[in-house]
Amino acid sequence: MPPPALVLTGIVSVQVGAGLADRLFTEVPPAAVTGLRLWTAAVLLAVAGARGLAREVRTIWRGRAWGDGAVVVAFGLVLAVMNFSIYQAFARIPLGIAVTVEFLGPLGVAVATSRRWLDAVWVLLAGSGVALLTRGTGSHLNLAGLGWALLAAACWATYILLSAATGRRFPGTSGLTVAMCVAALAVAPAGLLAGGRALLRPAVAGTGVAIGLLSSIIPYSLELEALRRTPAKVFGIWMSLEPAVAALVGLALLGQGLRWYEWAAIGCVVVASAGAARTGN
């Protein structure tokens, strides 16, 4: 597959997984769905990279590489909070709006790492999008949902920085595997408490596995392959389509229609994200 197809397939996979998660909220709370997603991803990554995982854990423990261990644990904790918070947002506001607000995280990182005058334009454009979204608070939207999405955005920005730090310290995907296991353990208490015996129902567990595949394993694999063949700048431009795809998936799978100003807000953030990726390096 050409790189653009890999990226677009990964984006659609993530958002279809998000749509399935939103539907599953009628069966179990968002915290339990978060657990199902992360447990599935952790198990599959651990099985696929069992040798590398064991080797890296032994290296950290025997070599007393506590700095490396702290980085990967922090990476896992941020991954857990990011997934938990965005699912809390999905439960309260439309999928497209939640992803649009979450996308402010990577946009902020892109702008912060650049020193060009156009950065101010992207910030203003993204700010205009957020201002448009706030028109719906109190009626179509709610502040709690926006708050959870903003927390997810902050976690996504931190995730990007910690992901880079983890990649410098651990070979291949071993760092991601360790971090995913940490994230799965971190959400276990909340997920088990929220889901209870409902997690044992075949339909719930099966949907949770599908969400883990669609939202984590498939897109991570496709994005990794695309990054091997595409400059990071171009990859960032393609990824800026994610809020728009999320809105379309929300409309198609969940019947989440948006008002004109919400579509305009999504457009502002998409253009700002693409522009920041284009001029960021």
Backbone torsions as a table, in degrees:
resi	resn	phi	psi	omega
1	MET	NA	138.2	175.2
2	PRO	-67.2	154.1	-177.0
3	PRO	-52.8	-42.7	179.0
4	PRO	-59.7	-37.5	178.9
5	ALA	-67.8	-37.0	177.4
6	LEU	-61.6	-46.9	-177.7
7	VAL	-65.4	-46.9	-178.7
8	LEU	-63.6	-40.3	177.6
9	THR	-62.6	-41.2	178.2
10	GLY	-63.6	-41.4	179.1
11	ILE	-63.3	-47.2	179.4
12	VAL	-62.0	-40.7	179.4
13	SER	-59.9	-46.9	179.0
14	VAL	-58.6	-46.3	-174.5
15	GLN	-75.1	-33.0	173.1
16	VAL	-65.2	-39.4	174.6
17	GLY	-60.8	-39.8	177.0
18	ALA	-64.2	-39.0	177.6
19	GLY	-63.7	-41.4	176.4
20	LEU	-63.7	-39.3	178.0
21	ALA	-62.0	-42.7	179.3
22	ASP	-60.6	-41.1	178.2
23	ARG	-65.9	-35.6	-177.8
24	LEU	-70.0	-16.9	179.2
25	PHE	-61.7	-20.2	177.0
26	THR	-74.5	-17.1	-179.5
27	GLU	-99.8	-43.8	-179.7
28	VAL	-139.4	154.9	-178.6
29	PRO	-66.3	162.1	-179.9
30	PRO	-55.7	-35.7	179.8
31	ALA	-61.3	-39.2	179.1
32	ALA	-68.8	-38.4	178.2
33	VAL	-65.9	-38.5	175.5
34	THR	-58.2	-44.7	178.2
35	GLY	-61.1	-46.2	-179.8
36	LEU	-58.1	-42.7	-179.8
37	ARG	-63.7	-50.2	-175.4
38	LEU	-71.9	-35.2	177.8
39	TRP	-64.4	-43.1	178.4
40	THR	-61.3	-48.6	-178.8
41	ALA	-62.4	-41.3	-178.5
42	ALA	-65.3	-44.3	-178.9
43	VAL	-63.6	-46.5	-177.8
44	LEU	-65.8	-42.1	177.7
45	LEU	-66.0	-39.5	-179.4
46	ALA	-66.6	-40.0	178.5
47	VAL	-66.8	-43.1	-178.5
48	ALA	-68.2	-33.4	-177.7
49	GLY	-121.1	41.6	-174.7
50	ALA	-58.7	-44.4	-178.0
51	ARG	-64.6	-46.4	-179.9
52	GLY	-64.1	-38.1	179.0
53	LEU	-63.3	-48.0	179.8
54	ALA	-62.4	-40.4	-179.4
55	ARG	-63.1	-44.3	-177.6
56	GLU	-69.0	-37.3	177.7
57	VAL	-64.6	-42.6	177.8
58	ARG	-63.7	-39.5	-179.1
59	THR	-63.3	-43.2	179.4
60	ILE	-64.3	-43.6	-175.1
61	TRP	-72.3	-50.3	-176.4
62	ARG	-73.5	-37.8	-178.8
63	GLY	-84.0	-1.1	-178.6
64	ARG	51.3	41.4	178.6
65	ALA	-83.8	66.6	-173.2
66	TRP	-66.9	-29.3	177.6
67	GLY	-63.7	-45.8	177.2
68	ASP	-63.0	-41.3	179.1
69	GLY	-62.7	-41.0	179.8
70	ALA	-63.4	-39.8	-179.6
71	VAL	-63.8	-47.3	-175.8
72	VAL	-71.5	-32.7	175.9
73	VAL	-67.6	-43.3	176.8
74	ALA	-60.8	-39.8	177.5
75	PHE	-59.2	-45.7	-179.9
76	GLY	-65.3	-40.3	179.9
77	LEU	-65.8	-40.7	177.3
78	VAL	-64.9	-39.4	177.4
79	LEU	-60.5	-40.4	179.1
80	ALA	-65.4	-47.8	-178.8
81	VAL	-65.2	-38.6	179.8
82	MET	-61.1	-46.7	179.7
83	ASN	-67.8	-41.6	179.7
84	PHE	-61.4	-46.7	-174.9
85	SER	-70.3	-38.1	-178.4
86	ILE	-70.2	-32.4	176.3
87	TYR	-70.6	-33.8	173.4
88	GLN	-63.3	-37.2	177.4
89	ALA	-67.6	-42.5	179.3
90	PHE	-57.8	-33.8	-177.7
91	ALA	-72.3	-12.7	-173.1
92	ARG	-118.7	-29.5	-177.6
93	ILE	-133.4	160.4	-179.5
94	PRO	-57.0	148.0	-175.9
95	LEU	-54.7	-47.9	-177.0
96	GLY	-62.3	-38.1	-179.5
97	ILE	-71.2	-41.6	179.4
98	ALA	-60.3	-45.1	-179.5
99	VAL	-68.6	-35.2	177.2
100	THR	-60.9	-47.4	178.5
101	VAL	-65.3	-41.8	178.7
102	GLU	-59.9	-33.0	-176.7
103	PHE	-69.1	-11.7	175.6
104	LEU	-63.7	-22.9	178.8
105	GLY	-63.2	-61.3	177.0
106	PRO	-62.7	-31.3	175.8
107	LEU	-61.6	-43.0	178.4
108	GLY	-62.1	-39.9	178.5
109	VAL	-64.9	-43.1	-179.7
110	ALA	-62.1	-42.3	-179.7
111	VAL	-69.5	-40.3	-177.3
112	ALA	-66.0	-26.7	-178.8
113	THR	-92.1	4.2	178.5
114	SER	-118.9	157.4	-178.5
115	ARG	-130.5	35.3	-178.2
116	ARG	-101.0	152.9	-175.9
117	TRP	-63.9	-25.4	179.5
118	LEU	-65.8	-18.4	179.1
119	ASP	-56.5	-38.7	-180.0
120	ALA	-62.9	-34.5	178.6
121	VAL	-64.6	-44.3	-178.6
122	TRP	-66.9	-38.2	178.2
123	VAL	-63.2	-44.9	179.3
124	LEU	-64.1	-39.6	-179.6
125	LEU	-65.8	-44.7	178.0
126	ALA	-64.8	-39.5	177.2
127	GLY	-61.9	-36.8	176.4
128	SER	-63.5	-39.4	177.4
129	GLY	-62.4	-44.0	178.6
130	VAL	-63.8	-40.4	178.8
131	ALA	-61.5	-39.0	176.9
132	LEU	-64.6	-39.9	-179.8
133	LEU	-64.4	-35.7	-177.2
134	THR	-68.7	-11.7	175.4
135	ARG	-61.5	-26.0	-175.8
136	GLY	-92.2	-3.7	-179.7
137	THR	-66.6	138.1	179.8
138	GLY	94.1	-17.4	177.9
139	SER	-128.7	-80.7	-178.8
140	HIS	-75.2	-34.3	-179.5
141	LEU	-111.5	177.7	173.4
142	ASN	-142.9	153.6	-174.8
143	LEU	-66.4	-33.8	179.8
144	ALA	-62.7	-43.3	179.0
145	GLY	-62.9	-43.4	177.3
146	LEU	-64.0	-37.2	178.8
147	GLY	-63.1	-44.7	176.9
148	TRP	-62.8	-39.4	178.7
149	ALA	-65.7	-37.5	176.5
150	LEU	-65.9	-38.0	175.7
151	LEU	-63.4	-40.8	176.5
152	ALA	-62.3	-37.6	178.0
153	ALA	-62.8	-44.9	178.9
154	ALA	-62.9	-39.7	177.9
155	CYS	-66.7	-37.0	179.6
156	TRP	-65.4	-40.9	176.8
157	ALA	-61.3	-44.3	178.1
158	THR	-66.6	-37.4	177.7
159	TYR	-57.4	-43.9	-179.8
160	ILE	-59.9	-45.5	-178.5
161	LEU	-67.4	-43.4	-179.6
162	LEU	-71.9	-31.3	176.3
163	SER	-62.9	-43.1	177.7
164	ALA	-63.9	-42.2	179.3
165	ALA	-65.0	-39.2	178.6
166	THR	-66.8	-40.9	179.4
167	GLY	-62.0	-31.0	177.9
168	ARG	-74.7	-21.8	-174.7
169	ARG	-101.2	-23.5	-175.3
170	PHE	-126.8	137.9	-179.5
171	PRO	-76.9	151.8	175.1
172	GLY	55.8	-135.3	-179.7
173	THR	-102.7	11.8	-176.8
174	SER	-62.6	-38.4	178.8
175	GLY	-64.1	-43.0	177.9
176	LEU	-62.9	-38.7	179.5
177	THR	-63.1	-46.2	178.1
178	VAL	-61.2	-45.1	-179.3
179	ALA	-62.7	-39.8	179.7
180	MET	-65.6	-37.2	176.9
181	CYS	-65.5	-40.2	176.7
182	VAL	-61.9	-44.5	179.9
183	ALA	-62.3	-42.1	-179.8
184	ALA	-62.5	-40.3	178.2
185	LEU	-69.1	-36.9	-176.6
186	ALA	-65.0	-37.1	-177.9
187	VAL	-89.7	-5.1	-175.9
188	ALA	-57.4	-49.1	-178.9
189	PRO	-58.1	-48.9	-179.1
190	ALA	-66.4	-41.1	-178.4
191	GLY	-65.5	-44.9	-179.5
192	LEU	-68.6	-40.0	179.9
193	LEU	-65.2	-41.1	-178.4
194	ALA	-73.5	-39.8	-174.5
195	GLY	-84.3	-39.7	-179.7
196	GLY	57.3	-140.5	-176.6
197	ARG	-70.1	-17.9	179.5
198	ALA	-62.2	-25.6	179.3
199	LEU	-66.2	-19.2	-178.7
200	LEU	-85.3	-10.5	178.9
201	ARG	-67.8	131.0	-176.4
202	PRO	-54.1	-40.8	-178.1
203	ALA	-65.6	-40.5	179.4
204	VAL	-67.6	-48.1	-178.9
205	ALA	-63.3	-41.5	179.7
206	GLY	-64.4	-42.0	176.9
207	THR	-65.0	-37.8	177.1
208	GLY	-61.5	-40.9	176.8
209	VAL	-63.4	-43.2	178.3
210	ALA	-61.1	-40.8	178.4
211	ILE	-63.5	-42.4	178.2
212	GLY	-61.0	-40.7	178.4
213	LEU	-67.2	-50.0	-175.0
214	LEU	-69.5	-37.5	-173.0
215	SER	-92.5	-17.6	-176.1
216	SER	-126.8	-64.5	-170.5
217	ILE	-63.8	-51.9	-176.8
218	ILE	-64.5	-51.5	-178.6
219	PRO	-65.5	-37.8	178.4
220	TYR	-60.2	-43.5	-179.2
221	SER	-65.5	-44.6	-178.9
222	LEU	-67.3	-41.1	179.7
223	GLU	-66.2	-38.4	177.9
224	LEU	-62.0	-42.9	178.5
225	GLU	-66.8	-39.8	179.2
226	ALA	-64.9	-39.3	-179.9
227	LEU	-66.3	-26.9	177.4
228	ARG	-67.3	-24.8	-173.5
229	ARG	-117.4	5.0	-174.3
230	THR	-137.0	137.1	173.4
231	PRO	-58.8	145.6	-177.8
232	ALA	-58.1	-34.4	-179.7
233	LYS	-62.3	-46.2	-180.0
234	VAL	-67.8	-40.5	177.8
235	PHE	-58.1	-42.6	179.5
236	GLY	-62.9	-37.4	178.2
237	ILE	-64.6	-44.6	178.5
238	TRP	-62.8	-41.3	-177.8
239	MET	-65.9	-20.7	-179.7
240	SER	-65.8	-10.5	177.2
241	LEU	-74.9	-11.5	-171.5
242	GLU	-57.7	-44.3	178.7
243	PRO	-59.8	-39.7	179.6
244	ALA	-66.6	-41.5	177.8
245	VAL	-63.7	-39.9	178.4
246	ALA	-60.5	-41.8	179.3
247	ALA	-64.1	-40.6	179.7
248	LEU	-67.8	-40.3	177.4
249	VAL	-65.3	-40.9	177.4
250	GLY	-60.8	-38.3	178.4
251	LEU	-69.4	-43.9	-174.9
252	ALA	-74.8	-44.1	-174.4
253	LEU	-90.0	-32.1	-171.5
254	LEU	-116.4	-4.8	-178.8
255	GLY	66.7	29.0	-177.7
256	GLN	-88.9	87.3	176.9
257	GLY	-74.2	147.1	-179.1
258	LEU	-117.6	152.6	176.1
259	ARG	-78.3	165.2	-174.5
260	TRP	-59.9	-39.5	-176.7
261	TYR	-72.3	-23.4	176.0
262	GLU	-74.7	-38.1	173.0
263	TRP	-64.2	-39.4	177.4
264	ALA	-63.0	-39.2	178.4
265	ALA	-63.7	-43.7	177.2
266	ILE	-60.4	-42.8	178.0
267	GLY	-60.8	-40.6	178.7
268	CYS	-60.4	-45.8	-178.0
269	VAL	-69.7	-37.8	177.7
270	VAL	-61.3	-48.8	-179.6
271	VAL	-64.7	-40.8	179.0
272	ALA	-63.7	-41.7	-179.6
273	SER	-66.2	-43.7	178.1
274	ALA	-64.2	-41.9	179.3
275	GLY	-65.4	-40.9	179.7
276	ALA	-66.2	-38.6	177.3
277	ALA	-66.0	-36.4	-177.9
278	ARG	-70.0	-38.1	-175.1
279	THR	-104.5	1.6	-173.1
280	GLY	-72.1	-26.4	-176.9
281	ASN	-131.3	NA	NA
